């Protein structure tokens, strides 16, 4: 399963982030705010290969202000269910 593979990749870096235990909540919150595409990918910073994280990719329409507002709502709601989301879980909005 994707969540298990992503979590194992993060565990290998010494981080304690269990995506598998929160993926359903993350997907639910994401789809409520950004209906449509919701994909999870494992990424890292090429300049800092040990900096690994999960990106939630979404497609969304709306004004820039609306997208920023929903992004802020997403961050707040995610932090409520995933206390260690900061640095481990990131949102990527693709405007459509």
Buried (B, 14 or more C-beta within 10 A) or exposed (E): EBBEEBBEBBBEEEBEBBBBEBBEBBBEBBEEBBEEEBEBEBBEEEEEEEEBBBBBBBBBEBEEEEBEEBBEEBBEBBEEBBEEBEEBBBBEBEEE
